[in-house]
Amino acid sequence: MSDIKSIVRCPWSLTSELMIKYHDEEWGVPLRDDRRLFEFILLDSFQAGLSFNTILNKRENFRKAFDNFDPQKIARYSDKRIEKLLNNAGIVRNKLKITGTINNARKFIEIQKEYGSFDKFIWQFTNDKTIKNSWQSVKKIPSRTAQSDAMSKALIEKGFKFVGTKICYAFMQAAGMVNDHLVGCYRYKSI
């Protein structure tokens, strides 16, 4: 990782070494792998009402608790497994979000079957390319857009839970569907 003091980064990333690493290596990088897309949408759905820093700090616990974000395995979780997750202090223990994740895994698989991949379905909302924004200030970055509204509506119609437009926009940012690195951030041009 680069020296924190010598490189200009998006200010939100400066809260911890883990957040800097996430900013530098993952956030905003166009993502096409279905398993990783599922991981990001799972983590963003758990973020609802919480800070992403909280979720990022629990990411490895989520990875272990949810079978390395394997939608095929998660789709088959039983009531016994739900109870085990509700007793896991390493994750966010919200029953609605846990059962929503199981539901979303099932719906994710249905989309894969219908479209050939989740990637093909989800990237349609940005015409299969990264929308490159040019924000000068974090205050200017929207929390939702017409694209995230359309994505949220489509996912809800497909039966997904915890995919409101703000969650969808956070997902779009994380998965590189939009480049919301600030213009002055060293990652802006490379994405």
Backbone hydrogen bonds, N-H to C=O, Kabsch-Sander energy under -0.5 kcal/mol:
donor,donor_aa,acceptor,acceptor_aa,energy
6,S,3,D,-0.8
7,I,3,D,-0.7
9,R,7,I,-0.5
13,S,10,C,-1.8
14,L,11,P,-1.5
15,T,12,W,-0.7
16,S,13,S,-0.8
20,I,16,S,-2.2
21,K,17,E,-2.4
22,Y,18,L,-2.3
23,H,19,M,-2.7
24,D,20,I,-3.0
25,E,21,K,-2.4
26,E,22,Y,-2.5
27,W,22,Y,-2.5
28,G,173,Q,-0.5
28,G,174,A,-1.0
29,V,26,E,-2.3
31,L,175,A,-2.3
37,L,33,D,-2.6
38,F,34,D,-2.5
39,E,35,R,-2.2
40,F,36,R,-2.6
41,I,37,L,-2.3
42,L,38,F,-2.6
43,L,39,E,-2.8
44,D,40,F,-2.5
45,S,41,I,-1.9
46,F,42,L,-1.7
47,Q,43,L,-1.2
48,A,44,D,-0.7
48,A,45,S,-0.6
50,L,47,Q,-3.9
55,I,51,S,-1.3
56,L,52,F,-3.3
57,N,53,N,-2.3
58,K,54,T,-0.8
58,K,55,I,-0.8
59,R,56,L,-1.1
62,F,58,K,-2.6
63,R,59,R,-2.8
64,K,60,E,-2.1
65,A,61,N,-2.8
66,F,62,F,-2.7
67,D,64,K,-1.1
68,N,63,R,-3.4
69,F,66,F,-1.7
70,D,66,F,-0.8
70,D,67,D,-1.1
74,I,70,D,-2.5
75,A,71,P,-2.4
76,R,73,K,-1.3
77,Y,74,I,-1.9
82,I,78,S,-2.1
83,E,79,D,-2.2
84,K,80,K,-1.9
85,L,81,R,-2.3
86,L,82,I,-2.4
87,N,83,E,-1.0
88,N,85,L,-1.5
89,A,87,N,-0.9
91,I,88,N,-1.5
93,R,91,I,-0.7
94,N,92,V,-1.5
95,K,93,R,-0.6
98,I,94,N,-2.6
99,T,95,K,-3.0
100,G,96,L,-2.0
101,T,97,K,-2.0
102,I,98,I,-1.7
103,N,99,T,-2.4
104,N,100,G,-3.0
105,A,101,T,-2.2
106,R,102,I,-1.8
107,K,103,N,-2.3
108,F,104,N,-2.8
109,I,105,A,-2.0
110,E,106,R,-1.8
111,I,107,K,-2.3
112,Q,108,F,-2.4
113,K,109,I,-2.2
114,E,110,E,-2.3
115,Y,111,I,-3.0
116,G,112,Q,-2.0
121,F,117,S,-1.1
122,I,118,F,-3.1
123,W,119,D,-2.2
124,Q,121,F,-0.9
125,F,122,I,-1.2
126,T,123,W,-1.5
127,N,124,Q,-1.5
128,D,123,W,-2.9
129,K,126,T,-1.3
131,I,177,M,-2.7
132,K,130,T,-0.7
133,N,131,I,-0.9
133,N,179,N,-1.4
140,K,137,S,-1.4
141,I,137,S,-0.5
141,I,138,V,-1.1
149,D,145,T,-2.4
150,A,146,A,-2.3
151,M,147,Q,-2.5
152,S,148,S,-2.7
153,K,149,D,-2.4
154,A,150,A,-2.4
155,L,151,M,-2.8
156,I,152,S,-2.7
157,E,153,K,-2.4
158,K,154,A,-1.6
159,G,156,I,-1.4
160,F,155,L,-2.7
168,C,164,G,-2.6
169,Y,165,T,-2.2
170,A,166,K,-2.3
171,F,167,I,-2.4
172,M,168,C,-2.6
173,Q,169,Y,-2.4
174,A,170,A,-2.5
175,A,171,F,-3.0
176,G,173,Q,-1.1
177,M,172,M,-2.3
178,V,172,M,-1.4
179,N,131,I,-3.2
180,D,178,V,-0.9
183,V,135,W,-2.9
185,C,182,L,-1.8
186,Y,8,V,-2.8
188,Y,185,C,-1.4
191,I,187,R,-1.3
191,I,188,Y,-0.6
